[in-house]
Amino acid sequence: MSDDRTSRDAIEQAYPQSFKELCGYVDILASRGIEWGLLGPREGDRLWSRHIANSLALVDPIPLGVTVVDVGSGAGLPGLPLALARTDLGVTLVEPLLRRSNFLELAVDELGIGERVRVLRARAEETKERFDVVVCRAVAPLDKLLRWTTPLLEPGGQLIALKGESAEDEIRGASPLLKKLGLRAEVLELRAAQGVDGTRAIRVSR
Ligand SMILES: C[S@@+](CC[C@H](N)C(=O)[O-])C[C@H]1O[C@@H](n2cnc3c(N)ncnc32)[C@H](O)[C@@H]1O
C-alpha cells in the first residue's frame, strides 16, 4: 500500500487546482473527524492514501455537469473530495445520523462550497429526489443498495458503488434483482492518480 506522503504528493500533482481545498478537508478529518469519532484514530495516518485516493477514483467515471448523491456519506467520503475536485458537479450528501450530518454541514460551510454541495439528513430509502449519479462507499451490499438507490436515479442514471475484492461476488448475489429491475452491472478498475493505490467499483446502469 502506498504511504500517505507519497499519495499526498501524487494527488497534488494530479489535482493542482483542487489541492488547497483537499488539504483543508484533510485537516478537518484529522481534527474534528477523529475527535467526533467519525473516523478511528488510526485512520489519521492514511487519510490521503486510503480515504482521499479512494474517493478521487470516482473523478473519471462521472459525466460532466451532472447531479450526484453520496448515500451514507459519513464524514463526507467519497462525496466531499469528489465535489472539491469536480467543481462542475452538484453534490448532495445523504446521511441519517445527526452527529455525522452536523459534521458535514460544518465541513461544507468551512470549505465554502455551500452553493454546490448540500447535506440532507435522511435515509436513502426516504429520499424523494432524483439524481444522475448515485455514489457510495462502505454502506451496504449491492442487493440492498439497489433497493435503496434505484428509486433515486433519473432515467439513464447510474449507481457507482466503491467496492473492494467482493465486487464480482456481490454482482452474482444481486443478479436476480438486477434482472428483475432490467439493470446491468460491471466492475470498474479505478485509480485517482499515478502513484496511489487503485480501487474497484461496481457500476449499475440500464
Ligand atoms: C461505514 S459508514 C461509511 C461512511 C462513508 N461512506 C465512508 O466510506 O467513510 C456507513 C454510513 O452509512 C450510513 N447509513 C446507514 N444506513 C443508511 C441508509 N439507509 N441510508 C443512508 N445512509 C445510511 C451510516 O449512518 C454511516 O454513516
The ligand as an SDF file (V2000), in Angstrom:
LIG
                    3D

 27 29  0  0  0  0  0  0  0  0999 V2000
  -19.4420    2.5200    7.3270 C   0  0  0  0  0  0  0  0  0  0  0  0
  -20.1360    4.1090    7.1500 S   0  0  0  0  0  0  0  0  0  0  0  0
  -19.3520    4.6840    5.6720 C   0  0  0  0  0  0  0  0  0  0  0  0
  -19.2710    6.1850    5.6260 C   0  0  0  0  0  0  0  0  0  0  0  0
  -18.5690    6.7340    4.3980 C   0  0  0  0  0  0  0  0  0  0  0  0
  -19.3050    6.4420    3.1830 N   0  0  0  0  0  0  0  0  0  0  0  0
  -17.1580    6.1950    4.2930 C   0  0  0  0  0  0  0  0  0  0  0  0
  -16.8450    5.4760    3.3380 O   0  0  0  0  0  0  0  0  0  0  0  0
  -16.3270    6.5100    5.1810 O   0  0  0  0  0  0  0  0  0  0  0  0
  -21.8130    3.8080    6.6160 C   0  0  0  0  0  0  0  0  0  0  0  0
  -22.6590    5.0700    6.6260 C   0  0  0  0  0  0  0  0  0  0  0  0
  -23.9260    4.7680    6.0350 O   0  0  0  0  0  0  0  0  0  0  0  0
  -24.9240    5.4250    6.7750 C   0  0  0  0  0  0  0  0  0  0  0  0
  -26.2130    4.7140    6.5530 N   0  0  0  0  0  0  0  0  0  0  0  0
  -26.6290    3.5720    7.1330 C   0  0  0  0  0  0  0  0  0  0  0  0
  -27.8630    3.2330    6.6720 N   0  0  0  0  0  0  0  0  0  0  0  0
  -28.2060    4.1880    5.7730 C   0  0  0  0  0  0  0  0  0  0  0  0
  -29.3590    4.4040    4.9590 C   0  0  0  0  0  0  0  0  0  0  0  0
  -30.3930    3.5790    4.9950 N   0  0  0  0  0  0  0  0  0  0  0  0
  -29.3750    5.4870    4.1410 N   0  0  0  0  0  0  0  0  0  0  0  0
  -28.3010    6.3310    4.0870 C   0  0  0  0  0  0  0  0  0  0  0  0
  -27.2050    6.1760    4.8620 N   0  0  0  0  0  0  0  0  0  0  0  0
  -27.1470    5.1180    5.6790 C   0  0  0  0  0  0  0  0  0  0  0  0
  -24.4230    5.3770    8.2090 C   0  0  0  0  0  0  0  0  0  0  0  0
  -25.0300    6.3380    9.0400 O   0  0  0  0  0  0  0  0  0  0  0  0
  -22.9310    5.6100    8.0190 C   0  0  0  0  0  0  0  0  0  0  0  0
  -22.5930    6.9670    8.0760 O   0  0  0  0  0  0  0  0  0  0  0  0
  1  2  1  0
  2  3  1  0
  2 10  1  0
  3  4  1  0
  4  5  1  0
  5  6  1  0
  5  7  1  0
  7  8  2  0
  7  9  1  0
 10 11  1  0
 11 12  1  0
 11 26  1  0
 12 13  1  0
 13 14  1  0
 13 24  1  0
 14 15  1  0
 14 23  1  0
 15 16  2  0
 16 17  1  0
 17 18  1  0
 17 23  2  0
 18 19  1  0
 18 20  2  0
 20 21  1  0
 21 22  2  0
 22 23  1  0
 24 25  1  0
 24 26  1  0
 26 27  1  0
M  CHG  2   2   1   9  -1
M  END
$$$$
